[in-house]
């Protein structure tokens, strides 16, 4: 009998395909099932994994150790994760920062009742960047932390645009404002408002006959996504979107500017440069699924975040190997 961690994917979009592609690199895991809202036979997957309608998930209790939730943050995850957490351990990448506290409470209630473990808001931000912010603030408490994203495609923001009535497809680029980044790197500690750090650029394919002015209005006024930013909306054809915007690069910076002693400036900077946002996010979620499985085995039930995870729990390496090779 295999001792491998049995993983399922819930949702088969860019992120779900990324998990499917990357999980084969984890020798301690097996991809057991792919859950979908669509008709299973309509999915063209890249492996021999069984595809199952989400309505039948309960039949897989006891056959899956962790479900990696790959839906969007706008509407999918808030509805799906509490339900799935009542049956399985879960990992997700919920990324609407302002709503994390209420999302955590809802998932925590479901997971604690079921004695499951649900790692919420994994990925790189929230996720890896969150860890860097905590480390920096803990080490240099007399200072300020700044996060810049991009230039790159935001999966969450692109998904949110696609939910607007009349939108057929869309990509959204987050673009950091260079002047603001330079001021931070120089140790000026500027007081930057949300819209002074980034621009948002949207490329939208509208459905035939759709009201483009209304689409643009809904995008620019969308709370938690666009309303605080300078946002540009371009309407393009489906062919242009496929030709010029098919890749999904991203990245960003966490910069902490602080002081020690008698005014000595100390700058901590962490950055990511990603050719594929969904594949990197998938890789983080896979590592967090390993940690979630281990935490559940220890009886750590309820909702967790990456801030609750010991780094060693994410690694395939033993403690001895980590101390010898990476410490």
C-alpha positions in Angstrom: 0.0 0.0 0.0 1.4 3.4 -1.0 2.3 5.8 1.8 2.2 8.7 -0.5 0.0 11.8 0.2 -3.2 11.5 -1.9 -4.0 14.8 -3.5 -7.1 15.9 -5.4 -7.6 19.1 -7.5 -10.8 21.0 -7.3 -11.3 23.2 -10.3 -9.5 22.8 -13.6 -8.5 26.2 -14.9 -5.0 27.7 -15.2 -4.2 26.9 -11.6 -5.6 23.4 -11.6 -3.7 22.6 -14.7 -0.6 24.0 -13.0 -1.0 21.7 -10.0 -1.6 18.7 -12.3 1.7 19.5 -14.2 3.8 20.2 -11.2 2.7 17.5 -8.7 4.5 14.8 -10.7 7.8 16.3 -9.3 6.7 15.5 -5.8 7.7 11.9 -5.2 5.8 11.7 -1.9 2.5 12.6 -3.5 -0.1 10.9 -5.8 -2.7 12.8 -7.8 -5.9 10.8 -7.0 -8.8 12.8 -8.5 -9.8 16.0 -10.3 -13.1 17.4 -9.1 -15.0 19.7 -11.5 -18.4 21.5 -11.8 -18.4 20.6 -15.5 -19.4 17.3 -17.1 -16.3 15.1 -16.3 -16.2 13.7 -19.8 -15.9 17.2 -21.3 -12.6 17.9 -19.5 -9.4 17.3 -21.5 -6.8 16.6 -18.9 -3.1 16.0 -19.2 -2.9 12.8 -17.0 -4.8 9.6 -16.4 -6.4 10.9 -13.2 -10.1 10.2 -12.6 -12.3 13.2 -13.2 -15.3 13.5 -10.9 -18.2 15.9 -10.7 -18.1 18.0 -7.5 -21.5 16.7 -6.5 -19.9 13.3 -6.0 -17.0 14.5 -3.8 -18.5 13.0 -0.6 -18.0 9.5 -2.1 -14.2 10.2 -2.0 -14.0 10.7 1.7 -11.2 8.6 3.1 -9.6 8.3 -0.4 -8.1 11.8 -0.5 -5.7 13.3 2.0 -5.7 17.0 0.8 -7.9 18.8 -1.8 -6.1 21.7 -3.5 -8.8 24.2 -4.2 -8.1 25.9 -7.6 -11.2 28.2 -8.0 -11.3 32.0 -8.1 -11.3 34.2 -5.0 -14.2 36.4 -6.2 -17.0 33.9 -5.9 -15.7 30.3 -6.1 -13.5 29.8 -2.9 -15.8 31.6 -0.4 -18.6 29.3 -1.4 -16.7 26.1 -2.0 -14.0 25.9 0.7 -16.2 25.8 3.8 -18.3 23.0 2.2 -15.2 21.0 1.1 -13.5 21.6 4.4 -16.3 19.8 6.1 -15.2 16.6 4.3 -11.4 17.0 3.5 -8.3 18.8 4.4 -7.9 21.7 1.9 -5.4 24.2 0.6 -6.4 27.3 -1.3 -5.0 30.6 -2.7 -7.8 33.0 -1.6 -6.2 36.4 -2.4 -8.7 39.2 -1.6 -6.6 40.6 1.3 -9.3 42.8 2.8 -11.6 39.8 3.2 -9.2 37.3 4.6 -10.2 37.7 8.3 -13.9 36.9 7.6 -13.0 34.2 5.2 -10.7 32.6 7.8 -13.5 32.6 10.4 -15.9 30.9 8.0 -13.5 28.2 7.0 -12.2 27.8 10.6 -15.7 27.0 11.8 -16.2 24.4 9.1 -12.8 22.7 9.5 -12.8 22.6 13.3 -16.3 21.0 13.3 -15.0 18.3 10.9 -11.5 17.8 12.5 -10.0 18.8 9.2 -7.2 21.2 8.5 -7.6 24.0 5.9 -4.7 26.1 4.8 -6.1 29.4 3.4 -4.6 32.1 1.3 -1.5 30.2 0.2 0.5 31.1 -2.9 3.0 33.9 -3.2 0.9 36.9 -2.1 -0.8 36.2 0.2 1.7 33.4 1.0 5.4 33.7 0.5 5.3 37.5 0.6 3.3 37.3 3.8 6.1 35.4 5.5 8.7 37.9 4.3 6.6 40.8 5.7 6.4 39.1 9.1 10.1 38.3 9.2 11.0 41.9 8.2 8.6 43.5 10.7 9.8 41.2 13.5 13.5 41.9 12.8 13.2 45.6 12.1 10.2 46.7 14.1 11.2 50.3 13.7 10.5 50.6 10.0 8.0 50.3 7.2 7.1 47.5 4.8 6.1 48.0 1.2 4.8 45.5 -1.3 4.9 46.0 -5.1 3.4 43.6 -7.6 4.2 43.2 -11.2 4.6 43.9 -14.0 2.5 40.8 -14.5 -0.9 39.1 -15.0 -3.0 38.9 -11.9 -5.1 35.7 -12.0 -7.5 37.0 -9.3 -8.1 40.4 -11.0 -8.4 38.8 -14.4 -11.0 36.3 -13.0 -12.9 39.2 -11.4 -13.1 41.0 -14.7 -14.4 37.9 -16.4 -17.3 37.8 -13.9 -18.6 41.2 -15.2 -21.7 40.8 -17.4 -20.8 41.2 -21.0 -17.2 40.1 -20.7 -16.1 37.1 -22.8 -12.5 37.1 -21.7 -9.9 39.3 -20.1 -6.4 39.8 -18.7 -5.3 42.3 -16.1 -1.7 43.5 -15.7 -0.5 45.0 -12.4 2.2 47.6 -13.0 4.4 49.0 -10.1 5.1 52.7 -10.2 8.9 53.0 -10.5 9.2 56.3 -8.7 7.5 54.9 -5.6 9.8 51.9 -5.6 12.9 54.0 -5.9 11.8 56.2 -3.0 11.4 53.1 -0.8 14.8 51.7 -1.8 16.4 55.0 -0.9 15.1 54.6 2.6 12.8 57.7 2.4 9.9 55.7 4.1 7.2 57.6 2.1 3.6 57.4 3.2 2.1 55.9 0.0 -1.6 55.5 -0.6 -2.8 52.4 -2.4 -3.1 54.0 -5.8 0.3 55.6 -5.6 2.1 52.2 -5.8 0.5 50.5 -8.8 -1.3 51.0 -12.0 -3.8 48.5 -13.4 -4.2 47.8 -17.1 -7.0 45.7 -18.4 -7.4 44.0 -21.8 -11.0 43.0 -22.3 -12.9 40.9 -25.0 -16.5 42.0 -24.9 -19.4 39.8 -26.0 -21.2 40.9 -29.1 -23.6 43.7 -28.4 -22.3 44.3 -24.9 -22.4 47.8 -23.4 -18.6 48.6 -23.2 -19.1 51.8 -21.3 -21.0 49.8 -18.6 -18.3 47.1 -18.5 -15.6 49.8 -18.1 -17.6 51.4 -15.3 -18.1 48.2 -13.4 -14.4 47.3 -13.7 -13.2 50.7 -12.5 -15.6 50.9 -9.5 -15.1 47.3 -8.4 -14.3 47.3 -4.6 -11.1 45.6 -3.4 -9.9 45.2 -7.0 -9.9 48.4 -9.0 -11.7 51.3 -7.2 -8.5 52.7 -5.5 -6.3 52.5 -8.6 -5.6 54.3 -11.8 -7.1 51.8 -14.1 -7.0 51.7 -17.9 -9.4 49.4 -19.9 -8.6 48.4 -23.5 -11.3 46.6 -25.5 -9.6 44.2 -28.0 -10.6 41.2 -30.1 -10.3 37.6 -29.0 -7.6 37.0 -31.6 -5.5 39.9 -30.1 -5.9 38.5 -26.6 -4.6 35.1 -27.7 -1.8 36.6 -29.8 -0.5 39.2 -27.3 -1.7 38.1 -23.9 -1.6 34.3 -23.7 1.3 34.1 -21.3 1.0 34.6 -17.5 4.1 36.2 -16.1 4.2 38.0 -12.8 6.4 38.8 -9.8 7.0 41.5 -7.3 8.9 42.9 -4.4 8.6 43.1 -0.6 10.8 45.9 0.6 11.2 46.7 4.3 13.0 49.9 5.3 14.1 50.3 8.9 16.7 51.6 11.3 18.9 50.2 14.0 21.2 51.9 16.5 21.8 55.6 15.9 20.0 56.0 12.6 21.7 53.2 10.6 19.5 52.4 7.6 18.7 48.7 7.0 16.9 47.6 3.9 15.4 44.1 3.4 14.3 43.2 -0.1 12.7 40.0 -1.4 11.6 39.6 -5.0 10.1 37.1 -7.4 10.3 37.0 -11.2 7.9 34.5 -12.6 7.4 33.3 -16.2 4.2 31.5 -15.1 2.1 32.8 -12.3 -0.2 29.8 -12.1 2.6 27.2 -12.2 4.5 28.9 -9.4 1.4 29.4 -7.3 0.6 25.7 -7.9 4.1 24.8 -6.7 3.5 26.8 -3.5 0.2 25.1 -2.9 1.7 21.6 -3.4 4.3 22.3 -0.7 1.6 23.7 1.6 -0.5 20.6 0.9 2.4 18.5 2.4 2.4 20.8 5.4 -1.3 20.6 5.8 -1.3 16.8 5.8 1.4 16.8 8.5 -0.4 19.3 10.7 -3.6 17.4 10.4 -1.9 14.2 11.5 -0.8 16.1 14.6 -4.3 17.1 15.4 -4.0 20.7 14.3 -7.5 21.3 13.1 -9.3 24.3 11.7 -8.1 27.1 9.4 -4.4 27.8 9.1 -2.3 30.2 7.1 1.3 30.0 5.9 2.2 32.0 9.0 1.3 29.0 11.1 3.4 26.5 9.1 7.0 25.6 10.2 9.1 25.8 7.0 10.3 22.2 7.5 6.7 20.9 7.1 6.7 22.2 3.5 9.8 20.3 2.5 10.3 16.8 1.1 13.6 16.7 2.9 14.1 15.2 6.3 15.1 17.4 9.3 18.7 16.0 9.1 18.9 16.8 5.4 17.6 20.4 5.9 20.1 21.0 8.7 23.0 19.7 6.6 22.1 21.2 3.2 20.0 24.4 3.8 20.5 25.7 7.3 
